[in-house]
């Protein structure tokens, strides 16, 4: 499989991308990470970009994610909000787990908000649903469908016993 080539191909699997914990708040429009590829103080930032950035991109499709390499002496993360404000997060000499935990606490949605959004996304009031507990108890109530045989008898060509007798 061509997608299983390269360094750590597990990062491109759907299970790995879905396992991401960081879902950014709706106010964040741009998420940028600036780091150097050399130096000990940048190792946590490099690992964070390598392991967690694909998950962040997958979980936040409406957020622009940018990486800036070798442009700054110390690594940082900058989040641009929709009202023009910026959040600057220093990640100098931090491990990838510390960076992720700090981002979860500052710019990530809480678990309660994520649960509420998941319940709202299920959308139980779909007009195509029918049955017990839905808006329509039977499909016959939908315009264009055959009425219930208990209310209006089906034509004989639609009933099995008459159809099979003539064959």
trRosetta pair geometry for C-beta under 8 A, 3 or more apart (Angstrom, degrees):
i j d omega theta_ij theta_ji phi_ij phi_ji
1 4 4.6 67 80 6 102 112
2 5 6.2 -43 -168 4 46 116
3 9 6.8 129 137 -164 61 111
3 12 5.1 -141 172 123 106 141
4 9 4.4 95 -153 151 49 158
4 12 7.6 -147 -84 66 45 121
5 9 6.3 91 29 -86 13 132
6 9 5.8 118 61 -78 80 86
8 11 5.3 57 123 -15 102 109
8 50 7.4 83 45 165 150 106
8 51 7.9 -65 148 -96 162 74
9 12 5.8 -49 -171 31 65 109
9 13 7.6 77 137 -35 73 92
10 13 5.7 -42 -162 8 50 117
10 16 5.4 127 154 -65 80 151
11 16 5.9 -127 -125 124 27 151
11 17 7.9 79 177 -65 51 80
11 50 7.8 -101 -87 163 155 65
11 51 7.1 -130 -100 -129 117 45
11 54 5.2 110 175 31 103 157
12 16 7.5 41 41 57 17 131
12 17 7.8 10 -155 -44 24 113
12 54 7.4 -94 -83 -165 52 157
13 16 4.6 88 66 8 89 105
13 17 7.0 -165 92 -6 45 87
14 17 5.7 -56 -143 40 35 109
14 18 6.1 32 159 -17 68 109
15 18 6.0 -58 -146 40 27 108
15 19 6.5 33 154 -29 61 109
16 19 5.7 -56 -152 26 31 116
16 54 7.8 26 120 100 109 126
16 55 7.2 -105 144 -79 74 101
17 20 6.4 -22 -177 -17 42 111
17 54 6.2 -86 -104 137 91 99
17 55 5.7 -177 -142 -107 50 63
17 58 4.0 100 -174 -36 112 179
17 59 7.7 -173 169 -42 78 76
18 58 7.5 -92 -65 130 42 137
19 55 6.9 -69 76 -121 67 130
20 23 7.8 119 116 -57 102 69
20 52 7.1 116 -128 -154 100 73
20 55 2.8 159 -87 175 123 115
20 56 6.4 -169 -164 -58 145 42
20 58 6.3 148 3 65 144 107
20 59 4.7 -127 88 -33 133 132
21 55 7.8 32 18 143 52 140
21 100 7.0 79 61 173 120 117
21 104 6.3 -19 126 -96 115 125
21 108 7.6 7 130 -149 82 152
22 52 7.1 57 15 180 132 116
22 55 7.0 99 42 114 93 107
22 56 5.4 -17 85 -100 120 90
22 59 6.6 145 86 70 60 149
22 60 8.0 -44 119 -27 84 120
22 100 6.5 -122 -49 -154 124 85
22 103 5.7 5 -123 115 135 120
22 104 5.9 -112 -97 -82 84 77
22 108 5.1 -101 -141 -101 72 121
23 59 5.1 -112 -94 156 75 122
23 60 6.5 154 -146 -67 56 91
23 108 6.2 89 58 -155 51 84
23 109 4.9 -35 90 28 100 114
23 114 6.2 119 45 -97 145 115
24 28 4.5 -79 162 59 126 139
24 31 6.5 -125 -82 -65 158 135
24 56 7.4 60 -33 -160 108 96
24 59 7.9 130 2 107 76 102
24 60 4.9 31 24 -101 108 146
24 63 5.6 51 54 -60 146 160
24 79 7.6 -177 -148 -136 129 131
24 107 5.7 -15 -136 144 84 100
24 108 6.4 -72 -99 -105 39 51
24 109 7.2 70 128 -22 10 87
25 28 5.5 100 65 -6 77 100
25 107 6.0 -116 7 -175 102 62
25 108 7.2 160 -36 -161 78 8
25 109 5.8 140 -86 -69 61 77
27 81 4.9 -5 150 -148 102 98
27 82 5.3 -120 -161 13 62 101
27 83 7.3 -26 -162 -2 109 93
28 31 6.2 44 162 -64 124 94
28 60 7.9 -27 90 -159 114 145
28 63 5.9 13 114 -118 95 125
28 79 5.0 -47 -132 -173 115 116
28 80 7.3 106 -155 70 66 46
28 81 6.1 -55 -95 -102 48 60
28 82 7.7 -100 -59 -28 7 81
28 107 6.0 61 -61 -171 146 116
29 62 7.9 -66 -129 137 61 86
29 63 6.4 -174 -164 -126 23 69
29 64 6.7 18 150 20 68 95
29 80 5.7 -57 64 97 90 92
29 81 6.8 96 8 -166 91 18
29 82 5.2 111 -35 -77 120 72
30 63 7.0 165 -96 -171 19 78
30 64 4.7 -20 -112 68 75 103
30 65 7.9 168 -161 -81 55 27
30 66 6.7 1 -172 4 100 112
30 79 7.1 161 86 -156 60 45
30 80 3.9 16 51 41 105 116
31 56 6.9 -115 108 155 158 133
31 60 7.4 62 -2 97 143 153
31 63 5.4 35 -4 158 110 124
31 64 7.2 171 26 86 66 51
31 65 5.0 -17 71 -109 100 71
31 66 7.4 165 86 25 49 67
31 77 7.3 -11 -172 -173 79 103
31 79 5.5 -5 -108 -109 67 81
31 80 7.9 -132 -60 24 34 74
32 65 7.5 158 -86 -164 44 43
32 66 4.2 -16 -110 69 91 100
32 67 7.3 174 -158 -83 65 25
32 68 6.2 32 177 -11 110 108
32 77 7.0 162 87 -157 51 55
32 78 4.9 -10 62 60 102 90
32 79 7.7 -176 25 -79 68 36
32 80 7.6 43 -1 -13 105 100
33 45 6.7 166 179 -167 112 102
33 48 7.3 -159 -143 103 149 115
33 49 5.8 -179 108 -86 153 106
33 53 7.0 -96 9 -95 150 124
33 65 8.0 7 0 -174 98 86
33 66 7.4 -178 27 94 61 55
33 67 5.1 -16 66 -115 96 72
33 68 7.0 -173 92 27 46 73
33 75 7.5 3 -179 -169 82 99
33 76 7.9 -172 -149 97 49 39
33 77 5.2 -19 -103 -105 70 81
34 67 7.8 155 -85 -167 37 49
34 68 4.0 -17 -106 70 82 113
34 69 7.9 -164 -150 -70 54 22
34 71 5.9 -80 -153 66 111 103
34 72 4.7 59 146 12 125 136
34 75 6.3 -179 97 -144 63 55
34 76 5.5 3 56 56 102 75
34 77 7.7 -178 21 -84 70 33
34 78 7.2 26 -4 0 110 104
35 42 4.9 132 -175 -151 100 107
35 45 3.7 -180 -106 128 144 138
35 46 6.2 -163 134 -61 145 64
35 49 6.8 -141 33 -25 142 136
35 67 7.7 -40 29 -165 94 92
35 68 7.6 128 19 80 50 66
35 69 6.6 -23 74 -115 67 59
35 72 7.5 -40 -87 59 17 105
35 75 3.9 18 -105 -114 84 112
35 91 7.7 -49 -85 81 110 122
36 39 5.4 44 88 23 127 121
36 42 4.6 -117 61 -72 79 164
36 69 7.0 99 -123 -169 32 65
36 70 5.3 77 -125 -95 72 55
36 72 7.1 -132 -45 70 90 62
36 73 7.6 0 -35 -141 133 25
36 75 7.0 -118 12 -65 70 90
37 42 7.1 -125 -98 122 8 143
37 46 6.5 95 -129 -102 56 124
37 69 5.9 22 -37 -163 100 115
37 70 6.3 -33 7 -56 90 98
38 42 7.0 64 79 48 26 138
39 42 4.7 75 76 12 99 108
39 43 7.7 -135 102 -35 57 75
40 43 5.8 -24 -158 -16 44 116
40 93 7.8 29 123 -105 85 80
41 74 6.7 -52 130 -129 136 76
41 75 7.0 -174 130 7 87 102
41 92 5.3 -5 178 -163 115 81
41 93 4.9 -46 -135 -62 82 76
42 45 5.0 -60 -161 46 65 115
42 46 5.7 70 140 -28 86 101
42 75 5.2 131 -117 -41 78 126
43 46 5.7 -52 -146 35 32 113
43 47 6.4 29 157 -14 65 106
44 47 5.9 -57 -147 41 31 108
44 48 6.1 36 153 -24 65 107
44 75 7.7 -172 73 70 86 154
44 91 6.4 -143 101 162 114 100
44 93 7.1 74 9 173 131 14
44 94 4.7 -157 116 91 164 53
44 95 4.6 -136 -115 -120 116 20
44 96 5.3 -167 -162 -49 72 55
44 98 6.9 -25 -160 50 144 105
44 99 6.0 149 153 -27 111 123
45 48 5.5 -50 -144 34 31 116
45 49 6.4 30 156 -17 64 104
45 75 3.8 -119 -54 -166 160 162
45 91 5.2 115 -82 111 99 127
45 94 7.8 76 -52 62 74 85
45 99 7.1 129 -93 -81 56 159
46 49 6.0 -56 -151 37 29 108
46 50 6.2 25 153 -18 65 111
47 50 5.5 -56 -142 39 32 112
47 51 5.8 2 169 4 70 114
47 95 7.4 -26 68 -169 139 64
47 96 4.1 -99 106 -51 108 130
48 51 6.7 -69 -134 49 20 89
48 52 5.3 -37 -167 36 62 118
48 53 7.0 86 136 -39 66 89
48 91 7.2 -66 11 -178 160 151
48 96 4.2 179 -71 -128 71 87
48 99 4.8 -34 -95 77 146 150
48 100 6.8 -174 -129 -49 103 85
49 52 7.5 -50 -84 54 11 77
49 53 4.8 13 -153 -23 51 136
49 67 5.9 82 -140 -120 132 134
50 53 7.3 64 -5 20 10 106
51 55 8.0 -4 142 0 58 115
51 96 6.0 57 48 178 127 156
52 55 5.5 -60 -159 41 52 113
52 56 6.1 53 147 -24 80 104
52 96 6.5 167 -10 -177 122 111
52 99 7.9 -174 41 95 154 112
52 100 5.8 -155 -109 -88 162 116
53 56 5.4 -52 -143 36 37 113
53 57 6.3 38 158 -19 68 104
53 65 6.7 145 -166 169 96 141
53 67 7.1 8 -139 -67 159 123
54 57 5.7 -55 -147 37 32 111
54 58 6.2 31 155 -19 66 108
55 58 5.7 -57 -146 38 31 110
55 59 6.0 20 160 -11 67 112
56 59 6.1 -60 -139 43 27 103
56 60 5.9 -16 171 21 65 116
56 63 7.9 -68 157 81 91 133
56 65 6.4 128 110 -105 109 144
57 60 6.7 -78 -132 58 19 82
57 61 7.8 61 168 -94 57 49
57 63 8.0 -133 -120 77 49 94
57 65 5.0 -97 -90 19 92 154
58 61 7.5 -5 -167 -66 27 80
60 63 4.0 -9 146 23 120 121
60 65 7.5 113 83 -52 115 113
68 71 4.9 -56 160 31 108 133
68 72 7.1 64 112 -7 118 108
72 75 7.0 130 89 -92 118 33
72 76 6.8 -71 126 19 162 99
74 90 7.2 -6 138 -147 123 94
74 92 4.7 -23 -168 -85 110 124
75 90 8.0 108 92 -166 63 54
75 91 4.9 -60 112 76 106 96
75 92 5.8 155 49 -81 79 60
76 88 6.1 -7 176 -170 131 86
76 89 6.3 152 -167 79 76 51
76 90 5.5 -39 -109 -107 93 46
76 91 6.1 157 -111 17 32 85
76 92 7.6 -14 -67 -39 72 85
77 88 7.7 151 82 -159 51 41
77 89 4.3 -14 62 62 97 109
77 91 5.9 64 -14 -24 97 125
77 99 7.6 121 -24 -164 137 110
77 103 7.2 -28 94 -89 167 114
78 86 5.9 -14 -170 -172 100 111
78 87 7.0 157 -157 79 49 52
78 88 5.4 -11 -106 -104 82 67
78 89 7.4 -168 -76 22 36 74
79 86 6.9 149 78 -162 50 57
79 87 4.2 -5 55 54 102 105
79 89 7.4 42 -6 -8 100 111
79 107 5.5 165 -54 -115 170 152
80 84 7.9 -29 -171 -146 90 24
80 85 7.8 160 -156 88 50 41
80 86 5.6 -24 -102 -105 62 77
81 84 7.0 -30 78 42 84 23
81 85 4.6 2 41 63 125 85
81 86 7.1 -149 7 -79 85 27
81 87 7.0 80 -38 -17 103 97
87 106 7.2 162 174 151 143 122
87 107 6.5 165 89 -78 158 119
89 102 6.7 146 -165 129 128 124
89 103 7.1 69 177 -86 174 79
89 106 6.8 157 -95 76 128 159
89 107 7.9 -92 -45 -15 142 125
91 94 5.0 -97 -166 42 65 122
91 99 5.0 33 -135 -109 120 114
91 102 7.8 -174 -99 61 86 145
94 98 4.3 -124 -174 90 102 127
94 99 5.2 127 113 -58 124 83
94 102 7.5 -23 -176 -4 159 140
95 98 4.8 96 53 7 76 103
95 99 7.1 -139 95 -6 40 88
96 99 5.6 -53 -149 35 33 114
96 100 6.3 34 154 -19 66 106
97 100 5.7 -53 -146 37 32 111
97 101 6.2 31 156 -18 65 107
98 101 5.8 -55 -145 38 29 110
98 102 6.3 30 156 -19 64 107
99 102 5.9 -57 -149 37 28 110
99 103 6.4 25 154 -16 64 108
100 103 5.8 -57 -148 38 30 109
100 104 6.3 35 153 -23 65 104
101 104 5.6 -49 -148 32 32 115
101 105 6.6 27 155 -15 63 107
102 105 5.9 -60 -152 39 31 108
102 106 6.1 5 160 -2 68 116
103 106 6.1 -68 -134 48 29 95
103 107 5.6 -41 -164 46 72 100
103 108 5.9 85 135 -34 71 106
104 108 4.2 -32 -138 28 43 152
105 108 7.1 35 -2 37 18 105
109 113 4.5 -113 -179 85 105 129
109 114 5.5 126 112 -55 120 88
109 117 7.8 0 161 -4 157 140
110 113 4.9 96 57 7 78 102
110 114 7.1 -144 97 -4 42 88
111 114 5.6 -56 -148 38 35 112
111 115 6.3 36 154 -20 68 104
112 115 5.8 -53 -148 35 30 110
112 116 6.4 29 154 -17 64 107
113 116 5.8 -55 -147 38 32 111
113 117 6.3 31 154 -18 65 107
114 117 5.7 -55 -146 38 31 110
114 118 6.4 34 153 -22 64 105
115 118 5.7 -53 -149 33 32 113
115 119 6.6 31 154 -17 65 104
116 119 5.9 -53 -150 35 32 110
116 120 6.4 29 153 -16 65 108
117 120 5.6 -56 -145 41 33 111
117 121 6.2 37 154 -26 66 107
118 121 5.7 -54 -146 32 30 114
118 122 7.2 45 152 -35 59 93
119 122 6.0 -41 -163 8 36 115
120 123 7.6 35 161 -61 47 65
123 126 5.7 76 132 -55 101 93
124 129 7.5 -46 -176 24 54 168
125 129 7.9 -138 -165 37 16 128
125 135 7.0 71 -152 -40 73 118
126 129 4.7 94 74 -13 94 104
127 135 6.8 -39 -122 50 58 147
129 134 4.5 -143 124 -132 101 141
129 135 7.2 100 80 23 90 89
129 136 7.7 156 101 43 56 89
130 134 5.4 -156 -128 89 24 144
130 135 7.6 -68 -103 65 63 70
130 136 4.3 -41 -118 88 99 100
130 137 6.8 52 -176 134 86 7
130 138 6.3 4 168 140 127 5
130 139 5.3 152 76 -74 160 62
130 141 7.4 167 -129 46 132 107
130 142 7.3 -95 -61 -36 144 114
131 134 5.3 69 53 11 62 123
131 137 6.7 23 -163 -152 12 46
132 137 6.7 38 -84 -133 44 86
134 137 7.2 158 64 -84 84 39
136 139 7.4 91 127 -90 127 29
136 141 4.6 -159 -150 69 116 132
136 142 6.6 57 -177 -52 172 83
137 141 7.4 84 48 -10 63 138
138 141 5.6 111 73 -11 78 96
138 148 6.1 6 152 -75 157 117
139 142 5.8 -39 -173 15 58 115
139 145 5.3 -146 143 -168 86 163
140 145 5.5 -144 -121 107 37 118
140 146 6.6 -62 -114 94 89 52
140 147 5.0 77 -165 -145 120 38
140 148 4.4 -120 3 -45 171 75
140 151 7.7 154 139 31 155 128
141 145 7.7 11 46 52 27 130
142 145 4.7 67 72 -7 91 127
146 154 7.1 27 176 -112 129 97
146 158 7.6 170 -139 -167 152 162
147 151 5.7 -91 158 75 115 114
147 152 4.3 45 92 39 136 123
148 151 4.6 73 71 12 100 102
148 152 7.0 108 68 30 56 75
149 152 7.2 -79 -122 77 30 52
149 153 6.2 41 -159 -130 74 40
149 154 5.0 -32 -107 -27 105 99
154 158 4.5 -106 168 83 118 121
154 159 5.6 140 91 -58 120 89
155 158 5.1 85 65 8 79 104
155 159 7.7 -151 98 -12 42 89
156 159 5.7 -56 -150 29 42 111
156 162 4.3 -74 180 116 92 173
157 162 7.0 -91 -84 103 28 121
157 163 6.4 81 -162 -84 47 94
158 163 7.7 -17 -167 -50 4 123
159 162 4.9 65 78 20 102 105
159 163 6.5 180 86 -13 48 94
160 163 5.6 -63 -141 40 30 111
160 164 5.9 19 167 -14 70 112
161 164 6.1 -55 -139 40 26 105
161 165 6.4 34 157 -29 61 106
162 165 5.7 -49 -146 26 32 114
162 166 6.9 22 162 -12 63 106
163 166 6.7 -67 -160 36 27 102
163 167 6.9 23 151 -24 62 114
164 167 5.8 -58 -148 29 37 115
